[in-house]
């Protein structure tokens, strides 16, 4: 990789940024422990499904290694671990090695082959994505943006959450949603295929994976099919107590696609123009959703 080892290691170490770097990762959380140890909870695409697991890992910044071991694996994986190694090379670049060891449930040969294929496929994709992110360097600051919109609601958190969770009802509840198909293969993990209507009347299709945390009143998502100007779009809905009611917040994190920006806005388009357009488009839709969630939750509270 044409990037400094310290910069590459930082991308591996910052698990909160993985959904913006690694294509399969939908959501990741880290619980810090002493001596560079962490407990990770990861939700990632494996084939056409989102699977989740818990891992422990140890970071060694001086050696630039990260060792990991799954604590709770997803079937058919019985055990899995490995290590990231970031090594300096002549000229200031880096060489990254990603190691895995694994075992299948009941040592089933077919499962071993399946796991091996998935590990190889995902590892190649992760290394390529890591290189792309690392080699952007300072340009990444121009291409990446995070922003949020909030609405105060005189209602209950569970009612606001229910509105956001029941996305299958959005076509009848939200003016900008033309069509939406929602599937939930297991509780709390959703796939969403949505057609969104723009102010000019055009319709844009996106697909997303969502991870739902009803006890925390949080939903996170990653778009699997994004508009042309973006390479990554992740989001978070969060509802917290505020005064006599709650505050609902929509947060977006986006990485622009340089070629997509030029294709969508013209060869002379600037990243600043693209950032403003993305901010306005996503912010308008999320604020509309929050406003309707507010009306819904406040009406429910008024009836009770």
Backbone as numpy.savetxt, mean C-alpha at the origin, in Angstrom:
# Nx Ny Nz CAx CAy CAz Cx Cy Cz
23.14 -2.02 -8.33 22.29 -0.83 -8.33 23.18 0.40 -8.33
22.79 1.39 -9.13 23.53 2.64 -9.19 23.01 3.57 -8.10
23.27 3.17 -6.85 22.82 3.93 -5.69 23.72 3.58 -4.51
23.89 4.51 -3.61 24.76 4.30 -2.45 24.18 3.23 -1.55
25.03 2.37 -0.95 24.53 1.32 -0.05 23.65 1.85 1.07
24.00 3.01 1.64 23.20 3.55 2.74 21.78 3.87 2.29
21.64 4.41 1.06 20.32 4.75 0.55 19.50 3.49 0.28
20.15 2.46 -0.25 19.45 1.20 -0.53 19.00 0.56 0.78
19.91 0.52 1.75 19.57 -0.09 3.04 18.41 0.65 3.70
18.37 1.97 3.56 17.29 2.75 4.18 15.93 2.35 3.60
15.87 2.07 2.30 14.61 1.64 1.69 14.16 0.28 2.23
15.11 -0.61 2.45 14.78 -1.93 3.00 14.35 -1.81 4.46
15.01 -0.93 5.20 14.74 -0.80 6.63 13.39 -0.16 6.92
12.94 0.77 6.06 11.70 1.51 6.30 10.50 0.71 5.80
9.98 -0.14 6.65 8.89 -1.04 6.22 7.62 -0.26 5.92
7.43 0.91 6.54 6.21 1.69 6.27 6.16 2.16 4.83
7.32 2.25 4.17 7.35 2.68 2.79 7.31 1.56 1.78
7.27 0.31 2.24 7.29 -0.83 1.31 6.16 -0.81 0.28
4.92 -0.44 0.65 3.87 -0.43 -0.38 4.17 0.52 -1.53
4.97 1.57 -1.29 5.33 2.50 -2.35 6.53 1.99 -3.17
7.26 1.02 -2.64 8.46 0.51 -3.31 8.20 -0.83 -3.98
7.60 -1.76 -3.23 7.44 -3.14 -3.71 6.01 -3.38 -4.20
5.90 -3.80 -5.45 4.60 -4.00 -6.06 3.67 -4.92 -5.30
4.12 -6.11 -4.84 3.20 -7.03 -4.17 2.72 -6.56 -2.79
3.47 -5.66 -2.14 3.14 -5.29 -0.76 1.96 -4.33 -0.73
0.89 -4.74 -0.08 -0.29 -3.90 0.07 -0.19 -3.05 1.33
0.27 -3.66 2.42 0.37 -2.94 3.70 1.38 -3.64 4.58
2.12 -2.87 5.37 3.09 -3.43 6.29 3.18 -2.55 7.53
3.31 -3.19 8.68 3.44 -2.48 9.95 4.61 -3.07 10.72
5.32 -2.22 11.46 6.47 -2.67 12.25 6.30 -2.25 13.70
6.55 -3.18 14.60 6.58 -2.89 16.03 8.03 -2.96 16.48
8.55 -1.81 16.93 9.97 -1.72 17.28 10.24 -2.41 18.61
11.39 -3.08 18.67 11.84 -3.76 19.88 13.30 -3.39 20.11
13.88 -3.75 21.26 15.28 -3.39 21.52 16.25 -4.07 20.56
17.46 -3.49 20.49 18.59 -4.11 19.76 18.31 -4.31 18.28
17.59 -3.37 17.67 17.36 -3.45 16.23 16.38 -4.51 15.81
15.63 -5.08 16.74 14.66 -6.12 16.39 13.30 -5.50 16.12
12.56 -6.14 15.25 11.22 -5.69 14.90 10.30 -6.88 14.71
9.00 -6.65 14.99 7.96 -7.59 14.59 7.18 -6.94 13.47
7.10 -7.63 12.34 6.42 -7.10 11.17 5.12 -7.85 10.92
4.11 -7.11 10.49 2.88 -7.70 9.96 2.76 -7.24 8.52
2.67 -8.18 7.60 2.74 -7.87 6.18 1.53 -8.47 5.45
0.94 -7.67 4.57 -0.12 -8.13 3.67 0.40 -7.90 2.25
0.46 -8.96 1.45 1.04 -8.85 0.12 0.34 -9.78 -0.84
0.37 -9.41 -2.11 -0.21 -10.24 -3.16 0.66 -11.46 -3.40
0.03 -12.61 -3.45 0.68 -13.85 -3.85 -0.25 -14.50 -4.86
0.11 -14.38 -6.14 -0.84 -14.79 -7.16 -1.96 -13.78 -7.24
-3.20 -14.25 -7.19 -4.33 -13.34 -7.28 -4.99 -13.08 -5.93
-4.32 -13.46 -4.83 -4.88 -13.26 -3.50 -3.92 -12.47 -2.62
-4.48 -11.76 -1.66 -3.67 -11.09 -0.66 -3.49 -12.03 0.52
-2.24 -12.31 0.83 -1.93 -13.17 1.97 -1.22 -12.33 3.02
-1.30 -12.79 4.27 -0.68 -12.00 5.34 0.08 -12.93 6.28
1.14 -12.38 6.86 1.96 -13.15 7.77 2.66 -12.22 8.75
3.20 -12.82 9.79 3.95 -12.07 10.81 5.39 -12.55 10.79
6.33 -11.61 10.81 7.75 -11.95 10.78 8.49 -11.20 11.88
9.59 -11.77 12.28 10.56 -11.07 13.13 11.78 -10.77 12.28
12.39 -9.60 12.50 13.60 -9.32 11.75 14.59 -8.55 12.61
15.85 -8.64 12.24 16.95 -7.98 12.95 17.71 -7.13 11.94
17.83 -5.84 12.25 18.53 -4.91 11.39 19.93 -4.67 11.93
20.92 -4.77 11.07 22.30 -4.46 11.41 22.76 -3.38 10.43
22.66 -2.12 10.87 22.96 -0.99 9.98 24.43 -0.95 9.61
25.30 -1.35 10.51 26.74 -1.29 10.22 27.13 -2.31 9.15
26.55 -3.50 9.22 26.82 -4.53 8.21 25.88 -4.43 7.01
24.85 -3.60 7.15 23.80 -3.43 6.13 23.17 -4.77 5.77
22.73 -5.47 6.80 22.00 -6.72 6.62 20.69 -6.65 7.39
19.69 -7.35 6.87 18.41 -7.48 7.55 18.03 -8.96 7.47
18.05 -9.64 8.60 17.63 -11.04 8.64 16.18 -11.11 9.09
15.43 -12.06 8.54 14.01 -12.15 8.85 13.59 -13.61 8.98
12.54 -13.83 9.76 11.99 -15.17 9.98 10.50 -15.03 10.21
9.68 -15.73 9.43 8.24 -15.67 9.63 7.86 -16.35 10.94
7.01 -15.69 11.71 6.49 -16.25 12.95 5.18 -16.98 12.68
4.32 -16.35 11.92 3.05 -16.95 11.50 3.03 -16.90 9.98
3.06 -18.07 9.35 3.12 -18.15 7.89 1.74 -18.41 7.30
1.63 -18.15 6.00 0.38 -18.40 5.29 0.49 -19.73 4.55
-0.53 -20.57 4.67 -0.57 -21.87 3.99 -0.36 -21.66 2.49
0.47 -22.48 1.82 1.06 -23.75 2.27 2.47 -23.64 2.85
2.88 -22.43 3.25 4.21 -22.25 3.83 4.19 -22.70 5.29
5.10 -23.61 5.64 5.23 -24.03 7.04 6.26 -23.18 7.76
7.31 -22.76 7.07 8.35 -21.94 7.67 9.09 -21.22 6.55
9.51 -19.99 6.85 10.28 -19.23 5.87 11.12 -18.19 6.58
12.32 -17.96 6.05 13.20 -16.92 6.57 14.19 -16.54 5.50
15.11 -15.66 5.86 16.11 -15.24 4.90 16.85 -14.01 5.35
17.48 -13.34 4.39 18.30 -12.18 4.71 18.46 -11.29 3.49
18.44 -9.98 3.74 18.85 -8.97 2.77 20.30 -8.61 3.06
21.11 -8.51 2.03 22.48 -8.04 2.18 22.73 -6.92 1.17
23.21 -5.80 1.65 23.56 -4.68 0.77 25.08 -4.50 0.83
25.73 -4.69 -0.32 27.19 -4.67 -0.37 27.67 -3.54 -1.26
28.71 -2.80 -0.85 29.26 -1.74 -1.71 30.03 -2.34 -2.88
29.99 -1.65 -4.00 30.77 -2.05 -5.16 31.58 -0.86 -5.63
32.59 -1.12 -6.43 33.46 -0.05 -6.94 32.63 0.96 -7.71
32.94 2.22 -7.50 32.22 3.28 -8.19 31.08 3.86 -7.40
30.85 3.35 -6.19 29.83 3.93 -5.32 28.47 3.29 -5.40
28.32 2.24 -6.21 27.03 1.58 -6.30 26.86 0.49 -5.25
25.86 -0.35 -5.46 25.53 -1.39 -4.48 25.21 -2.70 -5.19
25.46 -3.78 -4.48 24.99 -5.11 -4.90 24.09 -5.62 -3.80
22.89 -6.03 -4.16 21.92 -6.49 -3.17 21.69 -7.98 -3.38
21.80 -8.73 -2.30 21.54 -10.17 -2.31 20.33 -10.42 -1.42
19.37 -11.17 -1.94 18.19 -11.55 -1.16 18.13 -13.07 -1.06
18.26 -13.57 0.16 18.29 -15.02 0.41 16.98 -15.48 1.04
16.57 -16.70 0.71 15.39 -17.31 1.33 15.68 -18.78 1.66
15.12 -19.23 2.76 14.98 -20.66 3.02 13.53 -20.88 3.40
12.98 -22.05 3.05 11.56 -22.27 3.30 11.25 -23.76 3.37
10.07 -24.03 3.96 9.58 -25.40 4.06 8.08 -25.38 3.87
7.55 -26.40 3.18 6.11 -26.48 2.92 5.42 -27.30 4.01
4.14 -27.06 4.18 3.33 -27.87 5.10 3.39 -29.33 4.66
3.71 -30.20 5.60 3.83 -31.65 5.34 4.89 -31.97 4.29
5.78 -31.01 4.01 6.84 -31.21 3.00 6.28 -31.69 1.68
5.09 -31.20 1.36 4.43 -31.60 0.12 5.24 -31.12 -1.08
5.69 -32.04 -1.96 6.53 -31.65 -3.10 5.87 -30.62 -4.01
4.58 -30.76 -4.24 3.88 -29.81 -5.10 3.88 -28.42 -4.47
3.69 -28.38 -3.14 3.69 -27.09 -2.44 5.09 -26.48 -2.44
6.11 -27.33 -2.28 7.50 -26.84 -2.32 7.77 -26.16 -3.66
7.32 -26.79 -4.73 7.52 -26.22 -6.06 6.76 -24.90 -6.21
5.53 -24.87 -5.71 4.71 -23.67 -5.78 5.35 -22.53 -5.01
5.82 -22.83 -3.79 6.47 -21.80 -2.97 7.73 -21.30 -3.65
8.52 -22.22 -4.18 9.75 -21.83 -4.85 9.51 -20.89 -6.01
8.49 -21.20 -6.81 8.16 -20.35 -7.94 7.72 -18.96 -7.46
6.90 -18.92 -6.39 6.43 -17.64 -5.87 7.57 -16.82 -5.28
8.46 -17.48 -4.53 9.61 -16.79 -3.94 10.49 -16.21 -5.04
10.76 -17.00 -6.07 11.62 -16.55 -7.15 10.98 -15.37 -7.90
9.70 -15.52 -8.21 9.00 -14.46 -8.94 8.95 -13.17 -8.13
8.55 -13.28 -6.85 8.43 -12.09 -6.02 9.79 -11.46 -5.72
10.81 -12.32 -5.53 12.14 -11.78 -5.22 12.69 -10.98 -6.39
12.53 -11.51 -7.60 12.99 -10.77 -8.78 12.24 -9.45 -8.91
10.94 -9.49 -8.66 10.15 -8.26 -8.75 10.57 -7.27 -7.66
10.83 -7.77 -6.45 11.23 -6.88 -5.36 12.59 -6.25 -5.61
13.53 -7.04 -6.12 14.86 -6.50 -6.40 14.80 -5.45 -7.52
14.00 -5.72 -8.54 13.85 -4.74 -9.62 13.19 -3.46 -9.10
12.17 -3.61 -8.26 11.49 -2.44 -7.71 12.41 -1.65 -6.79
13.20 -2.37 -5.99 14.15 -1.70 -5.10 15.16 -0.90 -5.91
15.65 -1.49 -6.99 16.60 -0.78 -7.84 15.96 0.47 -8.44
14.73 0.33 -8.93 14.05 1.49 -9.52 13.91 2.62 -8.52
13.50 2.28 -7.29 13.32 3.31 -6.27 14.64 3.92 -5.84
15.66 3.07 -5.66 16.95 3.58 -5.19 17.61 4.47 -6.24
17.50 4.10 -7.51 18.19 4.84 -8.56 17.49 6.15 -8.92
16.27 6.35 -8.41 15.63 7.65 -8.60 16.36 8.73 -7.82
16.96 8.35 -6.69 17.71 9.30 -5.90 16.89 10.50 -5.50
17.46 11.71 -5.70 16.77 12.94 -5.30 15.50 13.17 -6.11
15.43 12.60 -7.32 14.24 12.78 -8.15 13.00 12.19 -7.50
13.21 11.22 -6.60 12.07 10.60 -5.92 11.27 11.63 -5.12
11.94 12.64 -4.57 11.24 13.69 -3.82 10.29 14.47 -4.72
10.65 14.62 -6.00 9.78 15.31 -6.94 8.60 14.44 -7.36
8.84 13.14 -7.43 7.82 12.23 -7.94 6.85 11.75 -6.87
7.26 11.79 -5.61 6.43 11.26 -4.52 5.69 12.39 -3.81
4.44 12.15 -3.47 3.69 13.12 -2.68 2.72 12.38 -1.77
2.54 12.93 -0.59 1.58 12.41 0.39 0.75 13.58 0.89
-0.55 13.40 0.96 -1.43 14.48 1.42 -2.66 13.87 2.06
-3.40 14.68 2.79 -4.61 14.16 3.44 -5.69 15.22 3.50
-6.93 14.75 3.64 -8.10 15.59 3.82 -8.90 15.03 4.99
-9.47 15.92 5.79 -10.21 15.50 6.98 -11.56 16.19 7.06
-12.50 15.51 7.69 -13.83 16.05 7.93 -14.22 15.71 9.37
-14.73 16.70 10.10 -15.23 16.46 11.45 -16.69 16.03 11.38
-17.03 15.01 12.16 -18.35 14.38 12.05 -18.98 14.26 13.43
-20.20 14.73 13.53 -20.95 14.60 14.79 -21.66 13.25 14.79
-20.90 12.19 14.75 -21.45 10.85 14.71 -20.50 9.87 15.35
-20.80 8.58 15.22 -20.01 7.53 15.85 -19.00 6.95 14.86
-17.86 6.58 15.38 -16.79 6.04 14.54 -17.25 4.79 13.80
-18.02 3.94 14.49 -18.43 2.68 13.85 -19.36 2.91 12.66
-20.14 4.00 12.69 -21.02 4.28 11.57 -20.24 4.84 10.38
-19.26 5.69 10.65 -18.40 6.20 9.58 -17.63 5.04 8.96
-17.09 4.19 9.82 -16.34 3.04 9.33 -17.22 2.13 8.48
-18.46 1.91 8.90 -19.37 1.05 8.15 -19.61 1.61 6.75
-19.72 2.92 6.63 -19.91 3.55 5.32 -18.71 3.27 4.41
-17.51 3.40 4.95 -16.30 3.19 4.16 -16.08 1.71 3.86
-16.41 0.86 4.81 -16.22 -0.59 4.64 -17.17 -1.16 3.59
-18.41 -0.69 3.57 -19.41 -1.21 2.63 -19.28 -0.48 1.30
-18.13 -0.64 0.66 -17.89 0.02 -0.62 -18.82 -0.50 -1.71
-19.38 -1.69 -1.52 -20.31 -2.22 -2.52 -21.56 -1.35 -2.63
-21.82 -0.51 -1.63 -22.97 0.40 -1.66 -22.61 1.76 -2.25
-21.35 2.00 -2.57 -20.93 3.31 -3.04 -21.61 3.78 -4.32
-21.88 2.90 -5.30 -22.54 3.42 -6.51 -23.87 4.11 -6.24
-24.59 3.68 -5.20 -25.86 4.33 -4.87 -25.68 5.45 -3.87
-24.48 5.56 -3.29 -24.25 6.56 -2.25 -23.33 7.70 -2.68
-22.47 7.46 -3.68 -21.47 8.45 -4.08 -21.65 8.82 -5.55
-21.73 10.11 -5.86 -22.01 10.53 -7.24 -20.89 10.22 -8.23
-19.65 10.09 -7.74 -18.53 9.88 -8.67 -18.23 8.40 -8.91
-18.94 7.49 -8.24 -18.71 6.06 -8.43 -19.79 5.51 -9.36
-19.36 5.12 -10.57 -20.31 4.61 -11.57 -20.60 3.13 -11.38
-19.59 2.37 -10.97 -19.75 0.92 -10.79 -18.69 0.45 -9.81
-19.03 -0.55 -9.00 -18.05 -1.10 -8.06 -18.41 -2.54 -7.74
-17.42 -3.41 -7.89 -17.56 -4.80 -7.48 -16.62 -5.05 -6.32
-17.16 -5.58 -5.23 -16.37 -5.83 -4.02 -16.40 -7.31 -3.70
-15.24 -7.90 -3.51 -15.15 -9.29 -3.09 -14.32 -9.36 -1.82
-14.64 -10.32 -0.97 -13.94 -10.47 0.31 -13.70 -11.96 0.53
-12.50 -12.42 0.13 -12.18 -13.83 0.22 -12.06 -14.29 1.67
-11.63 -13.39 2.55 -11.60 -13.66 3.97 -11.87 -12.36 4.70
-12.41 -12.43 5.92 -12.79 -11.20 6.61 -11.63 -10.21 6.71
-11.92 -8.98 6.31 -10.93 -7.91 6.45 -10.00 -7.73 5.27
-10.07 -8.62 4.27 -9.23 -8.48 3.08 -10.15 -8.42 1.87
-10.17 -7.28 1.21 -11.12 -7.03 0.13 -10.40 -6.73 -1.18
-11.08 -7.06 -2.28 -10.66 -6.65 -3.62 -11.77 -5.78 -4.20
-11.37 -4.67 -4.81 -12.35 -3.71 -5.29 -12.05 -3.36 -6.74
-13.05 -3.49 -7.60 -12.96 -3.11 -9.00 -13.96 -1.97 -9.21
-13.45 -0.76 -9.49 -14.30 0.43 -9.45 -14.15 1.27 -10.72
-15.28 1.76 -11.22 -15.30 2.75 -12.29 -15.66 4.09 -11.67
-14.76 5.06 -11.84 -14.95 6.39 -11.27 -15.26 7.39 -12.37
-16.27 8.22 -12.14 -16.70 9.21 -13.12 -16.02 10.54 -12.83
-15.32 11.07 -13.84 -14.63 12.35 -13.70 -15.60 13.51 -13.98
-15.23 14.74 -13.56 -16.11 15.89 -13.83 -16.40 16.10 -15.31
-15.47 15.69 -16.19 -15.70 15.87 -17.63 -16.56 14.76 -18.23
-17.00 13.83 -17.38 -17.86 12.75 -17.85 -17.14 11.46 -18.20
-15.82 11.51 -18.31 -15.06 10.29 -18.62 -15.06 9.36 -17.42
-14.89 8.06 -17.70 -14.91 7.04 -16.66 -13.56 6.35 -16.62
-13.01 6.20 -15.42 -11.71 5.58 -15.25 -11.85 4.35 -14.34
-11.19 3.25 -14.74 -11.27 2.03 -13.96 -10.02 1.85 -13.10
-10.22 1.47 -11.85 -9.11 1.12 -10.97 -9.48 -0.15 -10.22
-8.48 -0.94 -9.88 -8.68 -2.08 -8.99 -7.79 -1.87 -7.77
-8.28 -2.28 -6.63 -7.55 -2.07 -5.38 -7.67 -3.28 -4.48
-6.67 -3.46 -3.64 -6.74 -4.41 -2.52 -6.86 -3.59 -1.24
-7.77 -4.00 -0.37 -7.99 -3.27 0.88 -7.81 -4.21 2.07
-7.22 -3.66 3.13 -7.07 -4.37 4.39 -7.81 -3.56 5.45
-8.73 -4.20 6.15 -9.64 -3.51 7.06 -9.34 -3.86 8.51
-9.34 -2.83 9.36 -9.10 -3.00 10.78 -10.27 -2.37 11.55
-11.39 -3.10 11.68 -12.58 -2.50 12.31 -12.36 -2.09 13.75
-11.53 -2.84 14.49 -11.28 -2.48 15.89 -10.56 -1.16 16.04
-9.77 -0.78 15.03 -9.03 0.47 15.05 -9.69 1.55 14.21
-10.78 1.20 13.52 -11.47 2.11 12.60 -10.51 2.65 11.54
-9.79 1.73 10.93 -8.80 2.05 9.89 -9.00 1.11 8.71
-8.93 1.65 7.50 -8.88 0.85 6.27 -7.70 1.35 5.45
-6.89 0.44 4.95 -5.78 0.81 4.08 -5.98 0.11 2.75
-5.42 0.68 1.70 -5.60 0.07 0.38 -4.42 0.40 -0.52
-4.30 -0.41 -1.56 -3.32 -0.16 -2.61 -4.00 -0.40 -3.94
-3.88 0.57 -4.83 -4.43 0.39 -6.16 -3.53 -0.54 -6.96
-4.14 -1.56 -7.55 -3.41 -2.53 -8.35 -3.42 -2.13 -9.83
-4.40 -1.35 -10.23 -4.43 -0.74 -11.56 -4.60 0.75 -11.34
-3.59 1.52 -11.73 -3.57 2.95 -11.41 -3.74 3.78 -12.67
-4.19 5.04 -12.53 -4.25 5.94 -13.68 -2.87 6.12 -14.31
-2.86 6.56 -15.55 -1.65 6.53 -16.36 -0.52 7.38 -15.79
-0.80 8.45 -15.08 0.25 9.35 -14.59 0.93 8.84 -13.33
0.43 7.75 -12.74 0.98 7.26 -11.49 1.65 5.90 -11.69
2.67 5.64 -10.87 3.22 4.28 -10.81 2.77 3.57 -9.55
2.45 4.34 -8.50 2.00 3.77 -7.22 0.96 4.70 -6.62
-0.08 4.11 -6.03 -1.05 4.88 -5.25 -1.54 4.01 -4.10
-1.26 4.44 -2.89 -1.78 3.78 -1.69 -2.58 4.80 -0.89
-3.46 4.29 -0.03 -4.29 5.19 0.74 -4.65 4.62 2.10
-5.21 5.48 2.91 -5.58 5.10 4.28 -6.79 5.94 4.70
-7.83 5.26 5.17 -8.96 5.92 5.82 -8.80 5.68 7.33
-8.93 6.74 8.10 -8.75 6.61 9.55 -9.76 7.49 10.28
-10.37 6.93 11.32 -11.39 7.64 12.09 -10.95 7.68 13.55
-10.84 8.89 14.12 -10.37 9.04 15.50 -11.34 9.92 16.27
-11.42 9.76 17.61 -12.28 10.63 18.41 -11.87 12.10 18.26
-12.87 12.97 18.24 -12.58 14.40 18.14 -13.77 15.17 18.71
-13.55 15.83 19.83 -14.63 16.56 20.46 -15.76 15.63 20.86
-16.99 16.02 20.49 -18.16 15.18 20.78 -18.42 14.15 19.68
-17.58 14.14 18.68 -17.76 13.20 17.57 -16.45 12.57 17.16
-16.19 12.56 15.87 -14.97 11.95 15.34 -14.41 12.82 14.22
-13.17 12.56 13.89 -12.55 13.17 12.71 -12.15 12.04 11.77
-12.65 12.08 10.55 -12.32 11.08 9.54 -11.32 11.68 8.56
-10.26 10.94 8.29 -9.17 11.43 7.44 -8.90 10.46 6.30
-8.72 11.00 5.13 -8.28 10.24 3.96 -6.86 10.68 3.63
-5.94 9.70 3.59 -4.54 10.01 3.28 -4.13 9.26 2.01
-3.49 9.96 1.10 -3.01 9.38 -0.15 -1.49 9.49 -0.22
-0.84 8.43 -0.70 0.58 8.46 -1.03 0.72 8.01 -2.47
1.37 8.84 -3.28 1.45 8.62 -4.72 2.90 8.74 -5.17
3.28 7.90 -6.12 4.53 8.07 -6.84 4.17 8.26 -8.31
4.60 9.39 -8.88 4.30 9.68 -10.27 5.14 8.82 -11.21
4.60 8.54 -12.37 5.31 7.82 -13.43 5.75 8.85 -14.47
7.06 9.13 -14.60 7.51 10.19 -15.52 6.98 10.02 -16.94
7.05 8.83 -17.48 6.57 8.61 -18.84 5.06 8.77 -18.90
4.36 8.31 -17.87 2.91 8.46 -17.81 2.49 9.91 -17.73
3.26 10.72 -17.01 2.96 12.15 -16.91 3.05 12.79 -18.29
4.11 12.47 -19.02 4.27 13.04 -20.36 3.17 12.57 -21.30
2.78 11.29 -21.17 1.73 10.75 -22.02 0.39 11.41 -21.73
0.10 11.63 -20.46 -1.20 12.17 -20.07 -1.29 13.68 -20.23
-0.20 14.39 -19.95 -0.26 15.85 -19.89 0.56 16.55 -20.98
1.30 15.76 -21.76 2.10 16.38 -22.82 3.58 16.37 -22.48
4.40 16.47 -23.52 5.85 16.37 -23.35 6.41 17.50 -22.50
5.74 18.64 -22.48 6.26 19.80 -21.74 5.74 19.86 -20.31
4.94 18.90 -19.90 4.35 18.94 -18.55 5.44 18.82 -17.49
5.25 19.54 -16.40 6.19 19.49 -15.28 5.63 18.58 -14.19
6.53 18.12 -13.33 6.08 17.30 -12.22 5.20 18.11 -11.27
5.48 19.40 -11.15 4.65 20.25 -10.29 3.22 20.29 -10.79
3.05 20.38 -12.12 1.70 20.37 -12.70 1.03 19.03 -12.44
1.77 17.95 -12.60 1.20 16.62 -12.36 0.83 16.44 -10.90
1.68 16.89 -10.01 1.39 16.79 -8.57 0.10 17.53 -8.24
-0.04 18.74 -8.79 -1.24 19.54 -8.51 -2.49 18.86 -9.05
-2.38 18.26 -10.25 -3.53 17.58 -10.85 -3.94 16.36 -10.03
-2.95 15.56 -9.62 -3.23 14.37 -8.81 -3.83 14.78 -7.47
-3.25 15.81 -6.86 -3.76 16.28 -5.57 -5.22 16.70 -5.68
-5.53 17.42 -6.73 -6.90 17.92 -6.91 -7.87 16.79 -7.20
-7.48 15.86 -8.09 -8.39 14.78 -8.48 -8.67 13.83 -7.32
-7.60 13.35 -6.67 -7.79 12.41 -5.56 -8.44 13.09 -4.37
-8.01 14.33 -4.09 -8.57 15.05 -2.95 -10.05 15.33 -3.11
-10.45 15.65 -4.35 -11.88 15.92 -4.60 -12.72 14.68 -4.34
-12.26 13.53 -4.85 -13.03 12.30 -4.66 -13.08 11.87 -3.21
-11.94 11.94 -2.51 -11.93 11.49 -1.11 -12.73 12.44 -0.23
-12.68 13.75 -0.52 -13.48 14.69 0.27 -14.96 14.46 0.03
-15.34 14.15 -1.22 -16.73 13.83 -1.51 -17.18 12.60 -0.72
-16.33 11.58 -0.69 -16.64 10.37 0.08 -16.78 10.69 1.56
-15.87 11.49 2.10 -15.94 11.84 3.52 -17.20 12.65 3.82
-17.58 13.54 2.92 -18.77 14.35 3.15 -20.02 13.48 3.20
-20.09 12.48 2.30 -21.25 11.58 2.32 -21.21 10.64 3.53
-20.01 10.25 3.95 -19.90 9.44 5.17 -20.38 10.25 6.37
-20.08 11.52 6.38 -20.54 12.41 7.45 -22.07 12.46 7.50
-22.68 12.68 6.32 -24.14 12.73 6.26 -24.76 11.42 6.74
-24.16 10.32 6.32 -24.67 8.99 6.72 -24.58 8.80 8.22
-23.41 9.05 8.80 -23.18 8.79 10.24 -24.03 9.74 11.10
-24.16 10.99 10.68 -24.93 11.95 11.48 -26.42 11.62 11.40
-26.87 11.09 10.25 -28.28 10.69 10.14 -28.56 9.47 11.01
-27.63 8.51 11.05 -27.80 7.35 11.91 -27.86 7.76 13.37
-26.98 8.68 13.75 -26.97 9.12 15.16 -28.24 9.86 15.51
-28.76 10.65 14.55 -30.00 11.40 14.82 -31.17 10.46 15.04
-31.18 9.32 14.33 -32.30 8.36 14.47 -32.22 7.58 15.78
-31.03 7.52 16.38 -30.86 6.73 17.59 -30.63 7.63 18.79
